[in-house]
Amino acid sequence: MTEDMSPAERYAAAKLRAAEQATALAPFREMYDFGLDPFQVEACRALEAGKGVLVAAPTGSGKTIVGEFAVHLALEQGRKCFYTTPIKALSNQKYQDLVKRYGAEKVGLLTGDNSVNSEAPVVVMTTEVLRNMLYAGSQSLVGLGYVVMDEVHYLSDRFRGAVWEEVIIHLPESVTLVSLSATVSNAEEFGDWLDTVRGDTAVIVSEHRPVPLWQHVLAGRRIYDLFEERNGQSGGRREVNPDLERLARMENSRPTFGRDKRRGRNMREADRERERRQRARIWTPSRPEVIDRLDNEGLLPAITFIFSRAGCEAAVQQCLVSGLRLNDQEGREQVRRIVEARTAGIPDDDLHVLGYFEWLEGLERGIAAHHAGMLPTFKEVVEELFVKGLVKAVFATETLALGINMPARSVVLEKLVKWNGEQHADITPGEYTQLTGRAGRRGIDIEGHAVVLWQRGMDPGALAGLAGTRTYPLRSSFKPSYNMAVNLVSQFGRHRSRELLEMSFAQFQADKSVVGISRQVQKNEEGLEGYRGSMTCHLGDFEEYSRLRRELKDRETELAKQGAAQRRVAAAAALEKLKPGDVIHVPTGKYAGLALVLDPGMPSGRTNGHRGFDAQDGPRPLVLTAERQVKRLASIDFPVPVKALDRMRIPKSFNARSPQSRRDLASALRTKAGHVVPSRHRKPRSEAADDREIARLRTEIRAHPCHGCAEREDHARWAERYHRLLRDTRQLERRIEGRTNTIARTFDRICALLTELDYLEGDTVTDEGRRLARLYGELDLLASECLRDGVWEGLGPAELAACASALVYEARQADDAVAPKLPAGKAKDALGEMVRIWGRLDALEEDHKINQAEGVGQREPDLGFAWAAYRWASGFGLDEVLREAEMPAGDFVRWCKQLIDVLGQIAAAAPPGGTVARTARKAMDGVLRGVVAYSSVG
């Protein structure tokens, strides 16, 4: 090639090679045994040129190479680099990777429960740790040159996303920021914001997957391609596979056995048999059948996503029962050696409780589950064995898709619907992309495979739309908190803090959206002019006539609402008279019919940690229905007053959780009152019939000149359109007003509340405020108030652990049928006082218009983990604690680690001279034992 160049061209090429060799990128590239992709080279060059970078690329494309180049630059320049990740498992994994490359003396780790070589020049940490360091003005920030924010799209997370924005806004200007994100559809918008708050930022977007992804549907015994290429080449137009569309039509069509009405004669037996055979080809294969089929096709290792922990465990059991084996004898022995080495520190008694032997049997066969309910050590072993190729089939919840380095040849989706915490909803294109992004191992597989299991009613066109859409917008979840407010005011004062919050990505997006709304307002105003002309009447002022008609309608609606409200008050008053043992008839709703009152459910009895159950909701009786269901009813179930039809004795031995207890008592209820017919409620006379205002408006309407117009109703339709558009326009104007300065207004409300509670005095943070600055988490203000009021003084370590658990724990599913078990004595009194303090704060937040629905404020403390925390901190065994808590080991460990974290904060923030700080440290020691103490860093 060089022979064809002129001397001048050879000289220029040699000069370019020499210039490249002089860069930091050249020796960095030599550290890898593969060439860098163009997007990686572009990002590294921008970084070396002193720019910040945002890299948005698919899962598995090698974004982290850019983060590792930032580490390389920091070490070369004698500066520090912090590498942040959203979850501890990712931090641990990245720490191990960097230790292998640079040595243990140069790399440290900081997570909520681990600190290793924290003053090293390269430190891997969770994002919350860096946020806390920034607010504390930590000395570790001196000499910091680079911060890598891995998985920065976590910024959209509604619970933790604000932390990412806090870090980005508050990092010193001298720090170069490296943001690594999954493919998002508004990367340029996010890059514009980074450019605004961090200075010159290069946005590098790559949608190229290094390993091509093929989409399939598995129905019966056959794997169908989802798409077929047109024009005879892979770059042609992709159409949905017509075989799949034919399957869908066949399944959705009704059987035509018997008489064929179109032809007017009986369908021939041969035709019926052919249709039977065609339908027999369509079924959803079982989990063992799916794995076996993938194995035969050479598509293992595979990750099957099941949106349920119980489903993952059941899948492993089904594979074991079916006799499925994916490892040979040598593989089985290798698995056993690795597992026994990694679990050597866990006592035998705990191994039995944790289901170790069943888990090991699955691993030896090459099959495992992976979900948040597992012990962290077990999850890490599964990850290690999967990467080594010793586990070939993993059944996982979607949490595995969040950055853990576990790529597979294939990804299987059982269903395209998942529970989102409130309802079963279709997965979004972004979630589909995130899940299937695991398929295809770079450097190992030529192609990756996404396999969706056929389900009855599946629409191949909708699936193709899901697979072909790359819409995953980054949306800010940033909201000011009490802790953030005192930390900001302490460092910058109120005015500067307000300006900083105005720089958030949330405000950036809100301000941008105002432009489109303003344009809509202008269009609406033009439409209003047209409607005003169309409703003109030659007999008089039709706008005035329309106003009278609207006032009449509004008055009638208002009276109807008053009547409904009075009926609700009467119904609530009747509910307040109910007593345990009353037999009632539930008039409407899902549980209509005969029921026995177990608990009247008065609002003052709240101890279950659910904010929605308060005085304004009225009584919420807990009842046993005649169909053996124990349910807590709401006022909506009682549109009319209810009264006791009879009374029954509730046995002291009755247990709402026991099916036998419910069956026996429901049977007695039917025997006692099954024959009773409830009296019918008579509807009262409508108030509208006697209302003077309605009579006056009707008189004025009849007397108005426009009332006699032949085109009155035509004019009225135009008037209705006019007022509807006017109402919409006013709403848009209010939205414009509401979206500008929204974050700053929320900050002002928070500061006003903190001033009322003496945490702030103008731009000064009080001693109480400085305590609040050391407390992080959702219930930061509640924890601070408990310390101020001495609620936890005099408690023992286990009692304090029980109380502190209410600050972190949140039940996965709301279940208010049974109150949680609580430790007796001082702990129970302290927990009750915490709930009372929360009630006071909740009322204050309402006064200051701080709205929990918007993600700001204090949720009610959840007491559901208090008993488990108390028993564990008291030294009880794992078996007993888990059995009583009815909680998976992984969840228990996770809540315990969060409890240790909050106890550490309490110890640091507790006032001097009291007992709380010392007790909190003892409580930490009591919780940090056994399974909780097993380190996740090897």
N, C-alpha and C positions, 0 to 999 in steps of 0.2 A: 504494500500500500504506500509506504513512504517513498518507494522508488518512483511512483507516479507524481510526487510532489515536486514543486520547484524549490530551489534553495531557500527562497524567502518563506514559503509555506512551511518547510521543515523547521526553519528557525522559529517561526511563530508557534508551531505545535510544541516544540521543545521548551519554549519560554512558558507556555501555558501549563505544561506538565511540571515544570520547576516551580511555578507559582502555586499549583495545587499541592505539591509536596511540602511547601512551606506552611500550609494551613494545619490547624489542629485536627481537621477532618481526615486528613490522609492517614496518620498513624491509627486513628480511631477505626477507620475502615478495615485496617489490617488485623484488628482484634477479632473479626468475624470471618468464618469460613464460607460466607456467601456474599454476593454483591448486594449493595443497598438499592432499594427501589427509587425511582425518580422523586416521589413525594418525600421520602426520607432524606434524600440528598438536599432537596430544596429547603426543607425545614431546618436541617443542620446548618446549611450555609447562612440562612437568615439569622439563626441563633448566634453563629460565630461573628456575624456582622453587627451584633449588639441589639438586635430586635427581639421583642417577645414573639412567641409563636402560638397559634391555635391550630392544632392538627385534628381534623375530623376525618376518620377513616373507619372502614368496617372492622368488626371483631376479627382478630387473627391476622390482621394485615401488617403488624409489626410497628405500631405507633410508639411502643415503649423504647424503640431504638433511639428516638429523638430525646426521650427523657434521659436515657443512659448517656447520650452525648452531652447533655447539660451537666451530668455528674463528672464526665471526663473533663469538660472545660473548667469546672470549679476546682478540681484537683490540680489541673495544669496551671491555673492562675493563683493557686494558694488561697482559694476562697471556700466558703461552705456551700453545700447544696442540701436542701430539704426535699425529700421525695414523699409526697402525701398521697394517701389512698383512702377510699371511703370506708373500707371494712378491715378489721384486724387480720383476717385470713389473708387478704391481699398484701397487707403490710408485711406479714411474716414471710410470705412467698417471695416478695421483692427483696426483703432483707437477705434471705438465703441466696438469691441470685447474685446480688451485689457483693456479698461476702466471698462467693466463689471467684468472682472476677477481680476484686480489689484487696481482699484479705480482711480478716475480722478486726484488725486494729484501725482500719480506715472507715468502717461502717458501723453505725449505731441503729438502735430501734427504740421507738417510744410509742406505746399504745396505752390504753387506759389501765392495763394490768401488767405491762412489761416495760422494763427500762434496761437497755443493754448499751453500754458505751455511748451515753447520750451526748458527750462532748466531742464525738468524732467529727471529721470534716464532712462526712456524708451521713445523714440521719434519715431513716425511713420512719414515717409516723402517720397516724390517722389525722384527718383534716381538723377535727375538734381539738387535738393537742396543739396544733399550730395556732389556731384561733385563741386558745387560752394563753399561749406564750405571748402573742401580740398584745393582748389586753393587760397582761402582767408586766409587760416591758422586760421580758427575760433577757439576761445577759447572753444567752445562747444565740440571740439574733445578731450579735456583733460579728461582722465579717461575712454575713450571709450574702451570697452573690446570685444564687439561682433557687427557684422553687418550682418543682414539677408537680402539677395537679393532675394525677391520673384519674380517669373516669370523671372528668369535670362535668359531664352531663347529669351527674347526681344533683347538680344545682336545681333540677326540677323536682327533686324529692320534697313532698310537702311537709315532712317532719324534720328533715335535717338539711335541706337545700340551702337555707339561709347562711349556714356556716361557710359555704364556699364563697358567697358574695362578701361576707365579712372579711375573709382572708384577702380576697382580691383587692378590696377597697383599702384595707389598712396596711398592707405590706409597704415597707419603705420604697420610695421611688427608685433607689439604687438597685433594687432586686429585679432581676429578669425573670419573667413568668413564662413557664412552658405549660400550656393547657392541652391535655390529650382527651379527645372526646370520641364517642361512637358517631357514626354518620348521622348528622342532624340536618333537617331541611332548612334551618335558618342560621347556618354557621356564619354567613356574612353579617347578619344582624348582631350576633353575639360578638363577632370580631370587631364590628363598629364600636360596640360598647367598650370592649377591652382597649381599643385604640383611644377612646375618650378618657378612661380612668387610669390606664397603665402606660400610655404613650405608644410609640410606633410598634404595631403588632402585625406580623405577617399571618394571613389566613391561608392555610394549605388544606384543601379538600380533595380527598381521593375516594372515589366510589368503586375503584377496581378491587375485586377480590383476588388475591394471589392464587387461591384454589377455586376454580369454578364450582358453582353450586347447582345441582340438578334437583328439580322438584318432582316428587312422586306422590301417588295415592295407592295405598295397599287395600285392595278389596278382595275378600275370599283368598284364593291361592295365588292371585296375580298382582304384580306390581306394575301399575300404569304410570307412564310419564304424564305429568300435569299439562305440559305444553308440547305441541309439535311445531317444529320449525317449518315455515313456508319458504318458498323460493329455493328450496334445496340446499340451504346453507345456514350455518349457525347464526350468522348476522342478519338473517331474514326476519320477517314479521312473525311473532310468536302468537299462536292461536291455541285455545283450549283444546285438548285432545278430544276428538269427536267420539272415541270409545267411551270416555268418561261421561260425556253428555248423554250418550245412548243409555248407559247404566242408570243415570239419574232419572231419565224419562221412564225407563222400564220399571224402576222401583216405585216411582211416584204414580204410575198409571194403575188403575184399579184392575183386579183380576177379571177376566172376561169369560169365566167358566159359565156353563149353562147355555142359555139362548143368546145368540149373536143378533141383536136387534137390527143392526145395519143391513145384514144380509138376509134377515128374515128366516134363518134356518139354524139348526143346532150346530155348534162348533164341533168340528171333527175331533175325535179322540187324539189323533196325532198332533194337532195344533195345540191342544191343551197340554200334552206331554212336553212339547218343545218349550212352551212358556214356563212350565214347572222347572225344567232343566236350566233355563236362563236365569230364573229367579234364584235357584239354588246356588248359582255362582257368586251371588252378592251376599256377603255377610261380613261382620267385623271380626277379624281373627282374634283369638285370645292372646294374652301377653306372651306365654311360652311359644305359641305358634309364630308370633311376630319375630321374636329373637331367633328362633330356629330358621325361619325363612331368610332373615338378614344374614345369618351365619352361612347358609347354603349359597347365597348370592355374593358372598365375600364383602359384606357391607358392615361388618363389625370392626372395631368397637363402636358402640352406639350409646347415645344418651336418650332415654325416653322421658319426655316431660309429662308429668302427671300433676295436676294442680291441687294436690292434696297429700299431706304427709302419710295419712293412713293408707291412701292409695299406693304410695311408693312401697310401704312395708308389705302390703297385701300382694303387690306384684312380685316381690322377691319370694314370698312364701309360695305363690302359685308356680313360679319357675322351679323351686325346690321340689314341690310335690309332683310336678310333671316329670322329674328325673333329668332335667336339663343340665348338661355339664359342658362347660366351654374351655376348661383347662385339662391338660394331660397330667400324669402323675408328677412329672418334674415341676410343672407350674404350681401344682397344689403344694408341694414341699417348699417351694420358694415363697409362696404366699404365707404359709405357716411361720416360716423363719422371720419374715419381715414383721408380721403382725405380733408375734410373741416378743420381738425386740422392742417394738414401739409401745407395747402395753405392759411391759415388765414392771413398771412402777405402780400399777393399779392392783390393790388387794383383791384376793380371790372372791371375798364376799361381795365386793362391789361389782366384779365382773359378772357374777350370777345375776345381780339386780339389773345390770345394763343389757342383758340378753347377749352376752359376749359369744357364747358357743353357737347360737343360731346364726349370729352375724358372721362368725368365722366360717361356718359351713358354706354360707353363700359366697364369701370371698374365695374360698378354695375352689368353688365351682366357677368362679369368674363373674359372679352376679352380686350387685350391691344396691342399696338405697343411698340417697344423699339429700338431706333436708335439714332445716334449722332445729328440728327436735332431737337431732343426734348429738351425742357427746362430741365436742370439738376434736378430740384425739381420734375418734372413730372416723369422723369426716375427713381428717387429714390423711389417715391411712388409706381410705378409699381413693382420695385424689392421687396419692403416691402410686398406688397399685394400678390405677387406670392409666397414668402417664407411662408406667413401665410395661403396659400391655398385659398385665396379669388379671385385671378386671376388664371384661369386655362388654358387659351390659350394665348400665347404671340407670336406675329409675329415680328421677330427681324432680324437685319442685323448681319453680322459675328462679329461685334465689341463686341457683348454680350459674345462671346466665349473666350474673352481675360481676364479671371480670375475673373470676377464678380461672387459672390457666389449665383448663381441662378440655382441649379440643378432641373431637371424635371424627371418625370417618362419616358417620350418619347421625342424624338427629330425628327422633320420632315424636310426633305430636299426636296424643290419643284423641284429644278434643280441641275444638277451637273456641271453647267457652270456659271462663274461669270465674271464681268468686272473687270480687274486688273489695270485700269487706262489707258491702251493703247489698249486693245482688249478683246474680250470675249474668255476666256480660261477655259479649264477643271480644276476643283479644284484638288489639289494634294492630295496624300495619307495623308500627314501631316495635311492639312487643314480638310480633311474628319475626321481624328482621333480627331482633336481639336473640331470640331463642334459636333460630335456624343458623345464626352466625357462627355457632359452635362447630358446624359440620365442615370437615376438610382440614387436615393437619398439614401445615406448610412444611415442605421438605420431605413429607412421608406419602401423602395422598396426591394423586393426579387430579382428583375431583372429590367434592363433598356431596352428600345426598341428604335432602330433607324429605322425610316420609310422613304423610298425614294418613291416619287410619280412616277408612270409610265409615261414616256414620249415617244412620237412616235420615233422610231428608237433606243430605249434603248437596250444596249447589256448587258444582265445579267452577262456574263463572265467578262466584263470590270468592272462592279460594284463590283463583287466579288473580283477582283484584288485590287480595291480601298479599299474595306473594310478589306481585309486580309493583306494589306501591312502596315508595321510599319516603313516606311522610312521617317524620319523627321530630316535631318542633321542640326546641328548648324553651320552656316557660319558667320564668322566675317564681320562686315560692318565698321570696324574702319578706320577712316581717320583723319589726323591732320587738325586742323583749325587754323585761325589766333589767336583767343583768347587763344587756347591751347598752341600755340607756345610762346606767350609772358609770359604766366603764368609759363610754364616749364622753360624757360630761366631765368626768375626772380628768381625761386627757386633753380634751379640746374645748370644753365649755359648750353651752347650749347652741349658740349661733353656728359655730363651726361644725358641730355634730349634725345639725339640721342640714347643712350644705353637703356633708359627707353622705347622709342618707339619701339626699336627692340624686346622688351619683349612682345609686343602685341600679342593677339591671331591671328590677321590677319597675322602677320609675321610668327608666329609659323606654321600656316596652309600653307602659301606660301612656306616656307622652306621644309616642309614635302612633298609637291607635287613635288618638284624638283627631289626627288629621283626617282620617276616613270618616269619622263621626261628623265633623264640621262640614264636610262635603255633602253628607246626607241631609243635614239640617237645611243647607241652602236649597237642595232639590225639593225638600218638603215645603219650604216657604213659597216656592214657585207653584207647587201643587195647590196650596191653600188659596192662592189668588184665583186660580181656575175654579175651585169648588165654590168660593164665595160668589162668583158670578153666576154659576149654575143654580144656586138656591135662591136667587132674587125673585121676589113675588110682587106683582103689580098692585096687589091690594094692601100691602103694608110691609112692616119690618119683619121678615121671616126669621132673621137671627134672634129677635126677641121672642117670637112665637116658639122657636126651637128651644130656647132657653127654658121657657115655661114647661114644655113637655119633658125636658131633661130633669128639671127640678121635681116634677111629679114622679117620674120614674125613680129618682134618687131617694125621695121621701118614702115611697113604697118599699124600696129595697132596705132602707134604714129600719123601718118598722118590722120588716120580716126578720132582719138580723137581731133586733131587740127581742122579738118573740122567741127566737132560737136561743138567745143568751139566757132569757128567763127560764126556758125549759132546761137548759144545761145547769143553771143554778139550782133549780128544784131537784134535778137528777143527782147533783153533787150532794145536796143536803140529805137526800134519801140514802146515798151511799155512806155518808158519815155516821148514820144510825146503825149500820150493819155491825154485827158481832160475830166472832168465830162460832161456827155451828149453825148459823142461819142458812136455811135452804131458800134459794132465790131462783127466779127465772130470768136468764139473760135475754133481753128482748131482741137483740140483733147482733150481726157480726159473725165471724168465723166460728165462735164458740156459743152461739145462741142455743138456748134450751136450759134444762135443769142443771143447777150447780150448787155446790156446798162451799160456804165461805170458810177458808182456813185462816186468813189474816185480813183484816179490813184495809190494810195498806195505807195508813194515814201518812202524810208527808213528813211529819216529825220523826218517823221511824227510819229515815234514810241512813243506811250504813253500808250500802253495797257499791259505792263508787261510781254511780251513774248520774251525771249532772241533770239529765232530762227529767228525773223524778223529783219535782219540787212542788211547792205549795200551789202554784198557779195551775198545775195539772190536776189538782184535786186528788181525792182518794184513788188508789189503784189496788183494788182487792185481789188477793191471791185466792183462786178458787180451784176446786176439783170438779170437773164436769162429769156428767153421767157416762161419758165415753172414756173415763179414766185418765184424762189429761189434767196436769197441774199447770195452770197458766195465770200470769198476772194481767188482769184486764185494765183497760183505760176508760176514760170518760166517754170515748167515742162508741164504746160497746153499750152505753146506757143513754140513748137519746131521750128517754122518758124516765120518770122516777120509778124506782124499784123498791119493793118491800118484801120482808121475810114471809114466805109461805108457811114455813114450819121451822122447827129446830131439831138438831141432831147432836149427839155427843161425839166429839172427835177423840178417838183412843189416844192415850199418851204415847203409845208405842208407834203411832203413825209416822212413817218416813216418806216424805214427798219424792225421794229418789228411788224408792223401792217399788218396782212394778206390782209385786204381790200386795203391798200395802194399799196402793192406789186401786187395784182391782177389787179388794175386799170392801173398801170404804165406798167406792162407786156403786157396788152391788147393793150395799145397805141403803145408799141414797135412793136408788131406783125403787127399792122395796118400800121405803118410807114415804116417798113423795111422788112416785112415778104417775100416780092417778090424779094428782092435783092439777086443776086447770087454772092458769093465772087470769085475773080479771083484766078486761081490755081497758086501755087508757083512752079517755075521751079527749078529743082535740078541742081546745078552747076557741071561742069566737075571735076572728081576726081583728086586731086593733085598727087596721086601715079603715074599717067600716065606720068608725066613730071619730076619726081624726079630723080636726078642724082645718089643719094646714092642707090636707089632701082635698077637702071640700072646696077651700078657697082657690087652690090652683086649678081645679077642674072648672070652676066658674069662670076664672080669668081666661082659660084656654077657649072655652065655648064662646066667650064674648070678643075674642081677638078677631080683627078683620081677616087675617090669613086663614082662619078656621073654615071659612066658607069658600076657599079657593078650590076650583075643580082639579088643579094639579098639586093639591096640598101634599099628598103622599109622595109624589115624585120629588117635590122640593125637599120633603123631609128626608128622603134617602140621601140627597146631596148634602143636606145639613149634617146628617149622621156621619157621612164620610169626612166632612170638613172637621167635625169635632174629634173624630177618631184620629185623623192625621195631626190635628193640633195637639192632642194628648201625647201622641208618639213623639212629636217634635219637642214638646216640653221635657219629656223623659230623656231624650238625647241631649238636650241642653244641660239637664241635671247631671248626666253621665260625664259630659265634658268638664263640668265644674268639679265633679267628684274625683275624676282621674288625675287632675293636675294637683300636685303637692300632696298626694294621698299618704305617702310614707311619712312625710314630715308632719302631717296633721295627726297621724297615729302616734308618732313620737311625742308630740306636744301633749296629747292626752295622757300618755304614760308618765311623762314628767310631772304633769299636774297631780296625778294620783300619788306619785312618789314624794312630791312636795307635801301633800296632805298627811302622808305617813311619816314625815320627817326624815326621809332618805336623801332629799335634796333641799338645799336652800339657795335658790337662784342658780349660779354657776358653781356652787360649792357642794361637794359630796360630804355628807355627815359621817360620823363614825358608824352609824347603822348602815349607811350607803356603802361604806367600804367593806362591810361584812357581806352585803348583798353582791358586791363585785366579785367575791370569791366563790359564789354559788352558781353553778351552771345547771341547766336542765329546765324542763317544762314548768316545774313547781318551785322555781328559784325564790319567788317572793314568799310563798307559804313557808318554805324552809327557814327563811330569814326571820319571819314573824314568830315562828316557833322558838327560834333561838332567843329572840328579844323577850318573849313572854316566859321563858324558862320552862316550856312545856316538857322538855326532855331531862331536866335536872332530876337527879335522884334515881334515874332508871338504871337497871343493870345492862350489861352488854347485849344480851339476847333480846331484852325488851326494846332497847334502842334500835337494834337491827329490824325488829318487827315494825317499828314506827317509820324508820327510814325507807323501808320497802314500799310504803304507800306513796313515796315521792317518785318512784321510778316505774313501778309495775303498772301494766295495763292489760286487762284480760283480752285474749284474742277474740272472744265473742261475748257480747253482753248477755248475761244470764241473771236476771234479777229475781228468779223464782225462789232461790234459797240464799239467805244472808251468809256471808263468809264466816268461818270459824275464827275466833280471835283469842289470843292469850288473855287470861284473867288478870285481875289486879291492876297494878300501875300502868302496864302497857295498854290495857283496854281503855283506861281513863285518858291516857295521853292520846290515843288514836281518836277517841271521841272529841277531845279538845281540838285536835288537828282539823277534823271535819267542821267544827264550829267556827274556827278561824277562817277556814276556806269559805264558809258561808258569808262571813263578814266581808272578806275580800271580793267575793262574787258580787255582793250588793254594791260595793265601792266601784267595781269595774262597770257595773250597769249605770251608775250615776255619771261616770266619766265617758260613757259610750265606747268602752273597750269591749269589742265583740269577739267571743270565742269562735263564732262561725267563720270569722275572717282569719283564724289561726293565731290570734293574739289573746293573751290572758291565761288564767289558771284553770285547768280542768279540775274536777273533783278528785281528791286522792282516792285511789283504788286499794281497798284493804284485802284484796283477794290473795296476796302472797304473804301476808303478815304472819299467819300461823306457821307456814313452811319455813320462813326466815327465822322465826323464833325457835322452832324445834332444831333446825340445822345449827344455828349459833349456840344452842344449848348443848350440842354434842351428840344428838341422836343420830342413828345410823341412816345411811342413804336409802336402804330398802324401806324403812318405816316412813321416812319423810316423803319420798316419792309416792308411796302408796296413799298416804293421806292427802297429798297435794293433787293427786290425779293429773300429773304433769310429766311430759317426756323429759329425759335426763338433759337433753340439749337445751331446752327452754329453762330448766332449773338452773343450769350452769350459767346461762346467759344473764338471767335475772340476778343471780348471786354476784356476778362480776360487775353488773351495773350498780348493785347495792354497795359493793366494796368501794366503787368509785364515788358514790354520793356520801358514804361514811367518811371517806378521806376529805371531801370538801367540807363536811360538817366539822371534822376535827380541826381543819385549818381556819374555819370561820368562827368557831365557838368563842364566846367572850372569855377573857382570862379570869381566873378566880373561881370558875365553876367546875363541875365534874364532867361536863359533856365531852370535851376534847379527849380526855383520858379514856372515857367509856367508849367513844367512837373508835379509838385505835384498838381497844380490846375487842370490840365487836368485829372489826375488820379481821383480826386474827382468828376469831371464832368462825367466821364465814369462809375465810381462805384456808380450807383444809380439804382433804380427800379429793373427790373428782373436780372440785372447783380449783384446787391448787395445781393440777397437772398442767405444766407449762406447755404452751403451744409453740414454743421456740425450741428447736432441737439443737 
